[in-house]
Amino acid sequence: MATQLDLVRGTLDMMVLRALSWRALHGYDIARWLERVSDDALRVEEGSLYPALHRLAARGWVTAQWGVSENNRQAKYYTITSAGRKQLRQETETWAAFIAAVAKVLEARPA
């Protein structure tokens, strides 16, 4: 069994929006949060995370601003926008319905 799950296409954007739903974070903190809450099952590499953050910014779902990290280094902090919150709600509802449907299939008995 793999120790790391592959991200289903399109889920990274939703998970990044979720990470930002409480407060502004920089990229490294977003990646660490995803690892922590998934018990290290989800690891997001920079090559996936930063394009996702740029994509979210281009869509108006996050904004970015330079600040100083807890290590006294310059870091770009990302904040979810109201449009991003709306998108997160829609995607969360869609995923909940998908998960429920898959669960029904997995629990089904032969006809």
N, CA, C and O atoms as a GROMACS GRO file, in nm:
protein
  444
    1MET      N    1   0.085  -0.119   0.000
    1MET     CA    2   0.000   0.000   0.000
    1MET      C    3   0.088   0.124   0.000
    1MET      O    4   0.188   0.130   0.072
    2ALA      N    5   0.051   0.220  -0.079
    2ALA     CA    6   0.129   0.344  -0.087
    2ALA      C    7   0.117   0.421   0.043
    2ALA      O    8   0.013   0.418   0.110
    3THR      N    9   0.223   0.489   0.079
    3THR     CA   10   0.220   0.569   0.201
    3THR      C   11   0.169   0.709   0.173
    3THR      O   12   0.143   0.786   0.266
    4GLN      N   13   0.155   0.742   0.048
    4GLN     CA   14   0.110   0.876   0.012
    4GLN      C   15   0.000   0.865  -0.093
    4GLN      O   16   0.017   0.792  -0.192
    5LEU      N   17  -0.108   0.934  -0.075
    5LEU     CA   18  -0.218   0.930  -0.170
    5LEU      C   19  -0.194   1.029  -0.283
    5LEU      O   20  -0.143   1.138  -0.261
    6ASP      N   21  -0.232   0.989  -0.402
    6ASP     CA   22  -0.226   1.083  -0.514
    6ASP      C   23  -0.347   1.174  -0.505
    6ASP      O   24  -0.458   1.130  -0.474
    7LEU      N   25  -0.326   1.301  -0.533
    7LEU     CA   26  -0.437   1.394  -0.530
    7LEU      C   27  -0.524   1.374  -0.653
    7LEU      O   28  -0.473   1.370  -0.766
    8VAL      N   29  -0.653   1.362  -0.632
    8VAL     CA   30  -0.746   1.352  -0.743
    8VAL      C   31  -0.746   1.488  -0.812
    8VAL      O   32  -0.748   1.592  -0.747
    9ARG      N   33  -0.744   1.484  -0.943
    9ARG     CA   34  -0.741   1.608  -1.021
    9ARG      C   35  -0.848   1.704  -0.972
    9ARG      O   36  -0.965   1.667  -0.959
   10GLY      N   37  -0.809   1.827  -0.947
   10GLY     CA   38  -0.904   1.930  -0.906
   10GLY      C   39  -0.922   1.944  -0.756
   10GLY      O   40  -0.982   2.042  -0.712
   11THR      N   41  -0.873   1.850  -0.677
   11THR     CA   42  -0.895   1.859  -0.533
   11THR      C   43  -0.797   1.953  -0.464
   11THR      O   44  -0.829   2.006  -0.358
   12LEU      N   45  -0.681   1.975  -0.522
   12LEU     CA   46  -0.581   2.060  -0.457
   12LEU      C   47  -0.635   2.201  -0.438
   12LEU      O   48  -0.617   2.260  -0.332
   13ASP      N   49  -0.699   2.256  -0.539
   13ASP     CA   50  -0.754   2.391  -0.526
   13ASP      C   51  -0.850   2.400  -0.408
   13ASP      O   52  -0.844   2.494  -0.329
   14MET      N   53  -0.938   2.302  -0.398
   14MET     CA   54  -1.037   2.302  -0.290
   14MET      C   55  -0.967   2.292  -0.154
   14MET      O   56  -1.006   2.360  -0.059
   15MET      N   57  -0.866   2.207  -0.144
   15MET     CA   58  -0.797   2.190  -0.016
   15MET      C   59  -0.716   2.313   0.021
   15MET      O   60  -0.705   2.346   0.139
   16VAL      N   61  -0.659   2.381  -0.076
   16VAL     CA   62  -0.588   2.506  -0.048
   16VAL      C   63  -0.686   2.612   0.001
   16VAL      O   64  -0.657   2.683   0.097
   17LEU      N   65  -0.800   2.622  -0.064
   17LEU     CA   66  -0.901   2.717  -0.017
   17LEU      C   67  -0.943   2.686   0.126
   17LEU      O   68  -0.964   2.776   0.206
   18ARG      N   69  -0.956   2.558   0.157
   18ARG     CA   70  -0.994   2.519   0.294
   18ARG      C   71  -0.886   2.561   0.392
   18ARG      O   72  -0.916   2.613   0.500
   19ALA      N   73  -0.760   2.538   0.357
   19ALA     CA   74  -0.649   2.577   0.444
   19ALA      C   75  -0.652   2.727   0.472
   19ALA      O   76  -0.616   2.770   0.582
   20LEU      N   77  -0.693   2.805   0.374
   20LEU     CA   78  -0.694   2.951   0.388
   20LEU      C   79  -0.825   3.003   0.448
   20LEU      O   80  -0.839   3.124   0.468
   21SER      N   81  -0.918   2.915   0.477
   21SER     CA   82  -1.050   2.961   0.523
   21SER      C   83  -1.047   3.019   0.664
   21SER      O   84  -1.143   3.084   0.705
   22TRP      N   85  -0.939   2.997   0.739
   22TRP     CA   86  -0.929   3.052   0.875
   22TRP      C   87  -0.841   3.175   0.884
   22TRP      O   88  -0.871   3.270   0.956
   23ARG      N   89  -0.729   3.171   0.809
   23ARG     CA   90  -0.637   3.285   0.816
   23ARG      C   91  -0.542   3.280   0.698
   23ARG      O   92  -0.532   3.180   0.628
   24ALA      N   93  -0.471   3.391   0.678
   24ALA     CA   94  -0.371   3.398   0.572
   24ALA      C   95  -0.254   3.306   0.605
   24ALA      O   96  -0.211   3.297   0.720
   25LEU      N   97  -0.204   3.237   0.504
   25LEU     CA   98  -0.090   3.147   0.520
   25LEU      C   99   0.005   3.163   0.403
   25LEU      O  100  -0.035   3.205   0.294
   26HIS      N  101   0.131   3.130   0.425
   26HIS     CA  102   0.224   3.124   0.312
   26HIS      C  103   0.230   2.980   0.263
   26HIS      O  104   0.182   2.889   0.330
   27GLY      N  105   0.289   2.960   0.146
   27GLY     CA  106   0.287   2.830   0.082
   27GLY      C  107   0.337   2.716   0.168
   27GLY      O  108   0.274   2.610   0.173
   28TYR      N  109   0.448   2.736   0.236
   28TYR     CA  110   0.504   2.630   0.320
   28TYR      C  111   0.405   2.588   0.428
   28TYR      O  112   0.388   2.469   0.455
   29ASP      N  113   0.339   2.686   0.491
   29ASP     CA  114   0.240   2.655   0.595
   29ASP      C  115   0.119   2.581   0.539
   29ASP      O  116   0.062   2.494   0.606
   30ILE      N  117   0.080   2.614   0.417
   30ILE     CA  118  -0.032   2.543   0.354
   30ILE      C  119   0.005   2.396   0.335
   30ILE      O  120  -0.073   2.307   0.369
   31ALA      N  121   0.123   2.372   0.281
   31ALA     CA  122   0.168   2.234   0.258
   31ALA      C  123   0.178   2.156   0.389
   31ALA      O  124   0.137   2.041   0.395
   32ARG      N  125   0.232   2.218   0.492
   32ARG     CA  126   0.245   2.150   0.623
   32ARG      C  127   0.108   2.122   0.683
   32ARG      O  128   0.088   2.016   0.742
   33TRP      N  129   0.015   2.215   0.670
   33TRP     CA  130  -0.120   2.196   0.723
   33TRP      C  131  -0.186   2.076   0.656
   33TRP      O  132  -0.247   1.993   0.723
   34LEU      N  133  -0.175   2.068   0.522
   34LEU     CA  134  -0.233   1.955   0.451
   34LEU      C  135  -0.174   1.822   0.496
   34LEU      O  136  -0.246   1.724   0.511
   35GLU      N  137  -0.044   1.820   0.518
   35GLU     CA  138   0.020   1.698   0.569
   35GLU      C  139  -0.032   1.663   0.708
   35GLU      O  140  -0.065   1.548   0.736
   36ARG      N  141  -0.037   1.763   0.795
   36ARG     CA  142  -0.076   1.740   0.934
   36ARG      C  143  -0.220   1.689   0.944
   36ARG      O  144  -0.245   1.590   1.013
   37VAL      N  145  -0.314   1.755   0.878
   37VAL     CA  146  -0.454   1.715   0.893
   37VAL      C  147  -0.485   1.584   0.821
   37VAL      O  148  -0.586   1.520   0.851
   38SER      N  149  -0.400   1.544   0.727
   38SER     CA  150  -0.422   1.417   0.658
   38SER      C  151  -0.338   1.305   0.717
   38SER      O  152  -0.326   1.197   0.658
   39ASP      N  153  -0.278   1.329   0.834
   39ASP     CA  154  -0.188   1.231   0.897
   39ASP      C  155  -0.078   1.188   0.801
   39ASP      O  156  -0.045   1.069   0.791
   40ASP      N  157  -0.021   1.285   0.732
   40ASP     CA  158   0.090   1.266   0.638
   40ASP      C  159   0.054   1.184   0.514
   40ASP      O  160   0.143   1.138   0.443
   41ALA      N  161  -0.074   1.166   0.487
   41ALA     CA  162  -0.115   1.093   0.367
   41ALA      C  163  -0.107   1.181   0.243
   41ALA      O  164  -0.087   1.131   0.132
   42LEU      N  165  -0.122   1.312   0.260
   42LEU     CA  166  -0.118   1.405   0.148
   42LEU      C  167   0.006   1.493   0.160
   42LEU      O  168   0.023   1.567   0.256
   43ARG      N  169   0.090   1.482   0.061
   43ARG     CA  170   0.209   1.567   0.055
   43ARG      C  171   0.205   1.643  -0.076
   43ARG      O  172   0.196   1.584  -0.184
   44VAL      N  173   0.210   1.773  -0.065
   44VAL     CA  174   0.201   1.859  -0.182
   44VAL      C  175   0.338   1.918  -0.210
   44VAL      O  176   0.395   1.987  -0.125
   45GLU      N  177   0.388   1.891  -0.327
   45GLU     CA  178   0.519   1.944  -0.366
   45GLU      C  179   0.504   2.087  -0.418
   45GLU      O  180   0.397   2.128  -0.462
   46GLU      N  181   0.613   2.161  -0.410
   46GLU     CA  182   0.613   2.300  -0.457
   46GLU      C  183   0.568   2.310  -0.602
   46GLU      O  184   0.500   2.405  -0.640
   47GLY      N  185   0.606   2.212  -0.682
   47GLY     CA  186   0.571   2.213  -0.824
   47GLY      C  187   0.422   2.200  -0.850
   47GLY      O  188   0.376   2.230  -0.961
   48SER      N  189   0.346   2.158  -0.752
   48SER     CA  190   0.200   2.153  -0.762
   48SER      C  191   0.134   2.268  -0.686
   48SER      O  192   0.037   2.327  -0.733
   49LEU      N  193   0.189   2.299  -0.568
   49LEU     CA  194   0.127   2.398  -0.482
   49LEU      C  195   0.130   2.539  -0.541
   49LEU      O  196   0.027   2.606  -0.547
   50TYR      N  197   0.246   2.583  -0.584
   50TYR     CA  198   0.257   2.722  -0.630
   50TYR      C  199   0.180   2.749  -0.759
   50TYR      O  200   0.120   2.856  -0.773
   51PRO      N  201   0.179   2.657  -0.855
   51PRO     CA  202   0.089   2.678  -0.970
   51PRO      C  203  -0.057   2.684  -0.928
   51PRO      O  204  -0.135   2.761  -0.984
   52ALA      N  205  -0.096   2.603  -0.828
   52ALA     CA  206  -0.234   2.608  -0.779
   52ALA      C  207  -0.264   2.744  -0.717
   52ALA      O  208  -0.370   2.802  -0.742
   53LEU      N  209  -0.171   2.796  -0.637
   53LEU     CA  210  -0.192   2.928  -0.575
   53LEU      C  211  -0.202   3.038  -0.681
   53LEU      O  212  -0.283   3.129  -0.668
   54HIS      N  213  -0.121   3.029  -0.785
   54HIS     CA  214  -0.127   3.128  -0.894
   54HIS      C  215  -0.260   3.116  -0.969
   54HIS      O  216  -0.320   3.216  -1.007
   55ARG      N  217  -0.304   2.993  -0.990
   55ARG     CA  218  -0.432   2.969  -1.058
   55ARG      C  219  -0.547   3.027  -0.975
   55ARG      O  220  -0.636   3.093  -1.029
   56LEU      N  221  -0.545   3.003  -0.843
   56LEU     CA  222  -0.649   3.056  -0.756
   56LEU      C  223  -0.650   3.208  -0.755
   56LEU      O  224  -0.756   3.271  -0.752
   57ALA      N  225  -0.531   3.267  -0.757
   57ALA     CA  226  -0.522   3.414  -0.762
   57ALA      C  227  -0.576   3.468  -0.894
   57ALA      O  228  -0.647   3.568  -0.896
   58ALA      N  229  -0.543   3.400  -1.004
   58ALA     CA  230  -0.591   3.444  -1.135
   58ALA      C  231  -0.743   3.437  -1.144
   58ALA      O  232  -0.804   3.516  -1.215
   59ARG      N  233  -0.803   3.344  -1.072
   59ARG     CA  234  -0.949   3.330  -1.072
   59ARG      C  235  -1.016   3.423  -0.971
   59ARG      O  236  -1.139   3.430  -0.965
   60GLY      N  237  -0.936   3.495  -0.893
   60GLY     CA  238  -0.991   3.587  -0.795
   60GLY      C  239  -1.035   3.521  -0.667
   60GLY      O  240  -1.109   3.581  -0.589
   61TRP      N  241  -0.991   3.397  -0.642
   61TRP     CA  242  -1.032   3.324  -0.523
   61TRP      C  243  -0.938   3.344  -0.405
   61TRP      O  244  -0.975   3.318  -0.291
   62VAL      N  245  -0.817   3.391  -0.433
   62VAL     CA  246  -0.722   3.428  -0.327
   62VAL      C  247  -0.650   3.556  -0.368
   62VAL      O  248  -0.642   3.589  -0.487
   63THR      N  249  -0.599   3.624  -0.269
   63THR     CA  250  -0.510   3.738  -0.294
   63THR      C  251  -0.377   3.706  -0.227
   63THR      O  252  -0.370   3.620  -0.139
   64ALA      N  253  -0.273   3.776  -0.270
   64ALA     CA  254  -0.140   3.751  -0.214
   64ALA      C  255  -0.077   3.883  -0.172
   64ALA      O  256  -0.096   3.987  -0.235
   65GLN      N  257  -0.002   3.875  -0.064
   65GLN     CA  258   0.066   3.994  -0.011
   65GLN      C  259   0.195   3.949   0.058
   65GLN      O  260   0.196   3.848   0.129
   66TRP      N  261   0.301   4.024   0.037
   66TRP     CA  262   0.428   3.992   0.101
   66TRP      C  263   0.424   4.028   0.248
   66TRP      O  264   0.367   4.130   0.287
   67GLY      N  265   0.486   3.944   0.330
   67GLY     CA  266   0.496   3.968   0.473
   67GLY      C  267   0.620   3.899   0.526
   67GLY      O  268   0.702   3.848   0.450
   68VAL      N  269   0.633   3.899   0.657
   68VAL     CA  270   0.748   3.836   0.723
   68VAL      C  271   0.700   3.710   0.794
   68VAL      O  272   0.604   3.715   0.871
   69SER      N  273   0.767   3.599   0.769
   69SER     CA  274   0.729   3.472   0.829
   69SER      C  275   0.776   3.465   0.974
   69SER      O  276   0.844   3.555   1.023
   70GLU      N  277   0.738   3.357   1.042
   70GLU     CA  278   0.779   3.337   1.180
   70GLU      C  279   0.931   3.319   1.192
   70GLU      O  280   0.987   3.330   1.301
   71ASN      N  281   0.997   3.292   1.079
   71ASN     CA  282   1.144   3.279   1.077
   71ASN      C  283   1.213   3.408   1.034
   71ASN      O  284   1.332   3.407   1.001
   72ASN      N  285   1.139   3.519   1.035
   72ASN     CA  286   1.192   3.649   0.993
   72ASN      C  287   1.237   3.652   0.847
   72ASN      O  288   1.334   3.719   0.813
   73ARG      N  289   1.167   3.579   0.763
   73ARG     CA  290   1.197   3.577   0.620
   73ARG      C  291   1.079   3.633   0.543
   73ARG      O  292   0.964   3.623   0.586
   74GLN      N  293   1.109   3.692   0.428
   74GLN     CA  294   1.003   3.740   0.341
   74GLN      C  295   0.924   3.619   0.289
   74GLN      O  296   0.983   3.520   0.246
   75ALA      N  297   0.793   3.628   0.294
   75ALA     CA  298   0.708   3.521   0.245
   75ALA      C  299   0.581   3.582   0.187
   75ALA      O  300   0.533   3.685   0.235
   76LYS      N  301   0.528   3.519   0.085
   76LYS     CA  302   0.403   3.565   0.026
   76LYS      C  303   0.289   3.495   0.099
   76LYS      O  304   0.281   3.373   0.101
   77TYR      N  305   0.202   3.575   0.159
   77TYR     CA  306   0.087   3.523   0.232
   77TYR      C  307  -0.037   3.530   0.144
   77TYR      O  308  -0.061   3.629   0.076
   78TYR      N  309  -0.113   3.424   0.147
   78TYR     CA  310  -0.233   3.413   0.066
   78TYR      C  311  -0.356   3.420   0.155
   78TYR      O  312  -0.359   3.365   0.265
   79THR      N  313  -0.459   3.491   0.106
   79THR     CA  314  -0.584   3.510   0.178
   79THR      C  315  -0.699   3.474   0.086
   79THR      O  316  -0.700   3.513  -0.031
   80ILE      N  317  -0.795   3.400   0.137
   80ILE     CA  318  -0.912   3.365   0.058
   80ILE      C  319  -1.002   3.488   0.042
   80ILE      O  320  -1.016   3.566   0.136
   81THR      N  321  -1.062   3.505  -0.073
   81THR     CA  322  -1.154   3.615  -0.099
   81THR      C  323  -1.298   3.568  -0.079
   81THR      O  324  -1.322   3.449  -0.057
   82SER      N  325  -1.393   3.660  -0.086
   82SER     CA  326  -1.533   3.619  -0.074
   82SER      C  327  -1.572   3.528  -0.190
   82SER      O  328  -1.648   3.434  -0.171
   83ALA      N  329  -1.520   3.554  -0.309
   83ALA     CA  330  -1.546   3.465  -0.423
   83ALA      C  331  -1.484   3.327  -0.397
   83ALA      O  332  -1.541   3.225  -0.436
   84GLY      N  333  -1.368   3.324  -0.333
   84GLY     CA  334  -1.304   3.198  -0.297
   84GLY      C  335  -1.385   3.120  -0.195
   84GLY      O  336  -1.394   2.998  -0.202
   85ARG      N  337  -1.445   3.192  -0.099
   85ARG     CA  338  -1.530   3.125   0.000
   85ARG      C  339  -1.654   3.064  -0.065
   85ARG      O  340  -1.697   2.955  -0.030
   86LYS      N  341  -1.710   3.137  -0.160
   86LYS     CA  342  -1.826   3.086  -0.233
   86LYS      C  343  -1.786   2.961  -0.312
   86LYS      O  344  -1.859   2.861  -0.312
   87GLN      N  345  -1.672   2.966  -0.379
   87GLN     CA  346  -1.623   2.851  -0.454
   87GLN      C  347  -1.598   2.732  -0.362
   87GLN      O  348  -1.632   2.618  -0.396
   88LEU      N  349  -1.539   2.757  -0.246
   88LEU     CA  350  -1.513   2.650  -0.149
   88LEU      C  351  -1.643   2.585  -0.105
   88LEU      O  352  -1.650   2.462  -0.096
   89ARG      N  353  -1.746   2.663  -0.077
   89ARG     CA  354  -1.876   2.608  -0.038
   89ARG      C  355  -1.932   2.518  -0.148
   89ARG      O  356  -1.981   2.408  -0.121
   90GLN      N  357  -1.926   2.566  -0.272
   90GLN     CA  358  -1.978   2.488  -0.385
   90GLN      C  359  -1.902   2.358  -0.402
   90GLN      O  360  -1.962   2.252  -0.420
   91GLU      N  361  -1.769   2.366  -0.397
   91GLU     CA  362  -1.688   2.245  -0.415
   91GLU      C  363  -1.706   2.147  -0.299
   91GLU      O  364  -1.705   2.026  -0.320
   92THR      N  365  -1.721   2.199  -0.178
   92THR     CA  366  -1.743   2.113  -0.062
   92THR      C  367  -1.874   2.037  -0.076
   92THR      O  368  -1.880   1.918  -0.046
   93GLU      N  369  -1.979   2.105  -0.121
   93GLU     CA  370  -2.108   2.039  -0.142
   93GLU      C  371  -2.097   1.932  -0.249
   93GLU      O  372  -2.151   1.822  -0.233
   94THR      N  373  -2.028   1.962  -0.358
   94THR     CA  374  -2.011   1.866  -0.466
   94THR      C  375  -1.935   1.743  -0.418
   94THR      O  376  -1.973   1.630  -0.448
   95TRP      N  377  -1.825   1.765  -0.342
   95TRP     CA  378  -1.746   1.654  -0.291
   95TRP      C  379  -1.824   1.571  -0.190
   95TRP      O  380  -1.811   1.448  -0.187
   96ALA      N  381  -1.904   1.634  -0.107
   96ALA     CA  382  -1.984   1.559  -0.010
   96ALA      C  383  -2.082   1.467  -0.082
   96ALA      O  384  -2.100   1.352  -0.042
   97ALA      N  385  -2.144   1.516  -0.189
   97ALA     CA  386  -2.237   1.434  -0.267
   97ALA      C  387  -2.162   1.320  -0.335
   97ALA      O  388  -2.212   1.207  -0.340
   98PHE      N  389  -2.043   1.347  -0.388
   98PHE     CA  390  -1.961   1.245  -0.453
   98PHE      C  391  -1.920   1.136  -0.355
   98PHE      O  392  -1.931   1.017  -0.384
   99ILE      N  393  -1.874   1.178  -0.237
   99ILE     CA  394  -1.831   1.083  -0.135
   99ILE      C  395  -1.948   0.994  -0.092
   99ILE      O  396  -1.932   0.873  -0.074
  100ALA      N  397  -2.065   1.054  -0.075
  100ALA     CA  398  -2.184   0.976  -0.036
  100ALA      C  399  -2.219   0.874  -0.144
  100ALA      O  400  -2.254   0.761  -0.112
  101ALA      N  401  -2.210   0.913  -0.270
  101ALA     CA  402  -2.243   0.821  -0.380
  101ALA      C  403  -2.142   0.706  -0.386
  101ALA      O  404  -2.181   0.591  -0.404
  102VAL      N  405  -2.014   0.736  -0.372
  102VAL     CA  406  -1.911   0.632  -0.374
  102VAL      C  407  -1.930   0.537  -0.256
  102VAL      O  408  -1.916   0.415  -0.270
  103ALA      N  409  -1.962   0.591  -0.140
  103ALA     CA  410  -1.985   0.507  -0.022
  103ALA      C  411  -2.100   0.410  -0.046
  103ALA      O  412  -2.092   0.294  -0.007
  104LYS      N  413  -2.206   0.455  -0.111
  104LYS     CA  414  -2.319   0.367  -0.143
  104LYS      C  415  -2.274   0.253  -0.234
  104LYS      O  416  -2.315   0.138  -0.216
  105VAL      N  417  -2.191   0.286  -0.331
  105VAL     CA  418  -2.142   0.182  -0.423
  105VAL      C  419  -2.056   0.082  -0.347
  105VAL      O  420  -2.070  -0.039  -0.367
  106LEU      N  421  -1.968   0.130  -0.262
  106LEU     CA  422  -1.878   0.041  -0.189
  106LEU      C  423  -1.952  -0.046  -0.087
  106LEU      O  424  -1.906  -0.156  -0.055
  107GLU      N  425  -2.064   0.002  -0.037
  107GLU     CA  426  -2.141  -0.074   0.062
  107GLU      C  427  -2.248  -0.162   0.000
  107GLU      O  428  -2.313  -0.239   0.070
  108ALA      N  429  -2.267  -0.151  -0.132
  108ALA     CA  430  -2.375  -0.223  -0.200
  108ALA      C  431  -2.352  -0.374  -0.198
  108ALA      O  432  -2.240  -0.423  -0.194
  109ARG      N  433  -2.463  -0.444  -0.199
  109ARG     CA  434  -2.462  -0.590  -0.204
  109ARG      C  435  -2.501  -0.630  -0.348
  109ARG      O  436  -2.562  -0.552  -0.420
  110PRO      N  437  -2.465  -0.750  -0.387
  110PRO     CA  438  -2.502  -0.794  -0.522
  110PRO      C  439  -2.653  -0.792  -0.542
  110PRO      O  440  -2.730  -0.815  -0.448
  111ALA      N  441  -2.693  -0.765  -0.664
  111ALA     CA  442  -2.837  -0.758  -0.694
  111ALA      C  443  -2.901  -0.895  -0.688
  111ALA      O  444  -3.021  -0.908  -0.710
   0.00000   0.00000   0.00000
